[in-house]
Amino acid sequence: MRKNKVKQMMAEGKPVVNGWLQIPSTVSAEVMAHQGWDSLTVDMQHGLVDYTNALPMLQTISSTDVTPLARVNWNEPGQIMKILDAGCYGIICPMVSNKEEAERFVQACMYPPRGYRSFGPVRGLIYGGADYADHANDEILKLAMIETKESLDKLDEIMSTNGVDGIYIGPADLSLAIGEKPGFDKPENSKAYSQILRILEHAKKNNIFAGIHNGTTEYAQKMIDKGFNFVTIGADQRAMSAGAKAIVEKMKGSINKKESDTY
């Protein structure tokens, strides 16, 4: 089976720089896949992507060395199994609040006897290889999202769940859970920032990977320096809007300056 490069990198102490796909397009997926990301996550929760979009996007990503991942919209076994069968090499699962939910997530990702994933990896066999079923339980990356009030009280029981490879922090929902406004790149004087560091500390204690979503490259680097193994920066639509806005503002500024110079 094809090795999971992302799991290998983190196990070797190398930080993973992850891209985020919210636009349901093979064209934007292809553009992003050729920019040097270590992995790309197809966002099926808050993005505009459904399964019929996700499948060709995964095929497009797989034409490169980038590792294809997906965030599902809920801890729902059917969706988890189906996107894994499509050739996804890792799942980010939202709203995992306790050990029972963590176990349910992990077992949906794993074949018996370690889980209850149903066999039928149609495209998984193509991307992963003929021996996919023999090694998928170990190669598939399983990241549980920590973002609810309950999960903050049950960090160790979630993180010690057999099969959980790591956790992933969604700062927006985490902020809402503790009474702060949603957003990324939380300042150091915020409650959310304190909780982020506490979650990271527990991940290290349980010897699992830690990932976080960031708004800027500067903050992502800060999180790597703190000890995070996996960082996401923005998303495809944010990169497009930021790039376009910078161009327009620069051009409008030049035009306005030129007009003012004529008076």
ZAMARGU-4260 file (C-alpha; in steps of 0.2 Angstrom, whole numbers, plus 5000, padded with zeros to 4 digits):
<rodrens>
0) 5000/5000/5000 | 5006/5018/4996 | 5013/5025/5012 | 5004/5040/5020 | 5017/5054/5018
5) 5009/5065/5031 | 5009/5052/5045 | 5027/5048/5041 | 5032/5067/5041 | 5024/5070/5058
10) 5032/5054/5065 | 5049/5060/5060 | 5046/5077/5068 | 5043/5086/5052 | 5028/5099/5052
15) 5015/5096/5039 | 5009/5112/5030 | 4991/5108/5025 | 4980/5117/5012 | 4961/5118/5013
20) 4949/5116/4998 | 4931/5124/5000 | 4927/5127/4982 | 4919/5112/4973 | 4931/5112/4958
25) 4944/5101/4950 | 4952/5116/4942 | 4955/5125/4959 | 4960/5108/4967 | 4973/5106/4953
30) 4980/5123/4955 | 4981/5121/4974 | 4989/5104/4972 | 5003/5111/4961 | 5008/5124/4974
35) 5019/5113/4986 | 5007/5108/5000 | 5011/5093/5010 | 4992/5088/5010 | 4976/5095/5004
40) 4960/5093/5014 | 4943/5093/5005 | 4931/5102/5017 | 4914/5093/5016 | 4908/5102/5032
45) 4909/5121/5029 | 4914/5121/5011 | 4903/5120/4996 | 4909/5102/4992 | 4898/5086/4992
50) 4903/5068/4988 | 4900/5070/4969 | 4912/5085/4969 | 4924/5077/4981 | 4928/5062/4971
55) 4935/5071/4956 | 4944/5083/4967 | 4953/5068/4975 | 4957/5061/4958 | 4965/5078/4953
60) 4975/5079/4969 | 4981/5061/4967 | 4990/5066/4951 | 5002/5075/4962 | 5013/5070/4977
65) 5001/5079/4989 | 4992/5068/5002 | 4973/5069/5000 | 4963/5071/5016 | 4945/5076/5020
70) 4935/5084/5034 | 4918/5076/5035 | 4902/5086/5040 | 4899/5075/5055 | 4904/5059/5065
75) 4893/5049/5053 | 4900/5031/5048 | 4892/5031/5031 | 4900/5047/5025 | 4917/5042/5033
80) 4918/5025/5025 | 4912/5032/5008 | 4925/5045/5006 | 4939/5033/5012 | 4933/5021/4998
85) 4935/5036/4986 | 4954/5036/4990 | 4955/5049/5004 | 4970/5045/5015 | 4964/5054/5031
90) 4949/5060/5040 | 4947/5076/5051 | 4931/5073/5061 | 4922/5088/5069 | 4914/5089/5086
95) 4921/5074/5095 | 4917/5077/5113 | 4920/5061/5122 | 4928/5044/5122 | 4912/5036/5115
100) 4912/5048/5100 | 4931/5046/5097 | 4929/5027/5097 | 4914/5028/5085 | 4925/5039/5073
105) 4940/5028/5074 | 4930/5012/5071 | 4922/5019/5056 | 4939/5021/5048 | 4946/5004/5052
110) 4942/4986/5046 | 4937/4972/5058 | 4943/4967/5070 | 4949/4984/5075 | 4934/4993/5068
115) 4917/4991/5058 | 4922/4999/5042 | 4913/4990/5028 | 4924/4983/5014 | 4923/4990/4996
120) 4937/5002/4993 | 4933/5005/4975 | 4945/5019/4972 | 4956/5016/4988 | 4963/5001/4979
125) 4968/5011/4964 | 4976/5025/4974 | 4983/5014/4988 | 4987/4998/4980 | 4981/4980/4979
130) 4986/4977/4997 | 4976/4992/5003 | 4965/4981/5015 | 4980/4974/5023 | 4987/4991/5029
135) 4974/5004/5028 | 4970/5003/5047 | 4988/5009/5050 | 4990/5021/5035 | 4974/5031/5036
140) 4976/5047/5047 | 4962/5049/5060 | 4961/5067/5068 | 4947/5071/5080 | 4942/5089/5081
145) 4943/5097/5098 | 4930/5111/5098 | 4916/5108/5111 | 4914/5113/5129 | 4912/5095/5134
150) 4928/5090/5124 | 4938/5102/5135 | 4933/5093/5150 | 4937/5076/5142 | 4954/5079/5133
155) 4963/5064/5140 | 4949/5051/5137 | 4948/5057/5119 | 4966/5057/5116 | 4970/5041/5124
160) 4957/5032/5113 | 4965/5018/5104 | 4967/5022/5085 | 4966/5041/5087 | 4982/5048/5078
165) 4979/5066/5083 | 4968/5080/5086 | 4964/5095/5076 | 4958/5112/5083 | 4945/5123/5075
170) 4948/5139/5084 | 4931/5147/5078 | 4920/5134/5086 | 4932/5132/5101 | 4930/5151/5104
175) 4911/5150/5104 | 4911/5135/5116 | 4920/5146/5129 | 4910/5162/5126 | 4922/5171/5114
180) 4919/5177/5097 | 4923/5165/5083 | 4939/5168/5073 | 4957/5162/5069 | 4974/5167/5076
185) 4968/5170/5094 | 4978/5183/5104 | 4988/5177/5118 | 4977/5186/5131 | 4962/5177/5126
190) 4954/5162/5134 | 4954/5152/5118 | 4973/5154/5116 | 4975/5147/5134 | 4964/5132/5129
195) 4974/5130/5113 | 4990/5128/5123 | 4981/5116/5135 | 4975/5105/5121 | 4992/5105/5114
200) 5000/5100/5131 | 4988/5085/5133 | 4991/5080/5115 | 5010/5079/5119 | 5006/5070/5135
205) 4996/5057/5126 | 5010/5056/5112 | 4998/5060/5098 | 4999/5073/5084 | 4991/5090/5086
210) 4984/5101/5071 | 4977/5118/5071 | 4968/5129/5058 | 4976/5146/5056 | 4972/5163/5047
215) 4990/5168/5042 | 5007/5160/5039 | 5014/5170/5053 | 5002/5162/5066 | 5005/5145/5058
220) 5023/5147/5061 | 5020/5152/5079 | 5010/5136/5081 | 5024/5125/5074 | 5036/5133/5086
225) 5024/5129/5100 | 5024/5111/5095 | 5010/5108/5083 | 5014/5095/5070 | 5000/5100/5057
230) 4995/5117/5052 | 4982/5123/5040 | 4983/5141/5033 | 4966/5149/5026 | 4958/5140/5012
235) 4957/5141/4993 | 4943/5154/4992 | 4952/5165/5005 | 4968/5164/4995 | 4958/5169/4979
240) 4949/5183/4987 | 4965/5190/4996 | 4975/5189/4980 | 4962/5198/4970 | 4959/5211/4983
245) 4977/5215/4984 | 4978/5218/4965 | 4962/5229/4965 | 4968/5239/4980 | 4985/5242/4972
250) 4978/5247/4955 | 4964/5258/4962 | 4978/5266/4973 | 4989/5269/4958 | 4974/5276/4948
255) 4968/5288/4962 | 4986/5294/4965 | 4988/5297/4946 | 4972/5307/4946 | 4976/5317/4961
260) 4993/5321/4953 | 4984/5329/4938 | 4976/5343/4949
</rodrens>
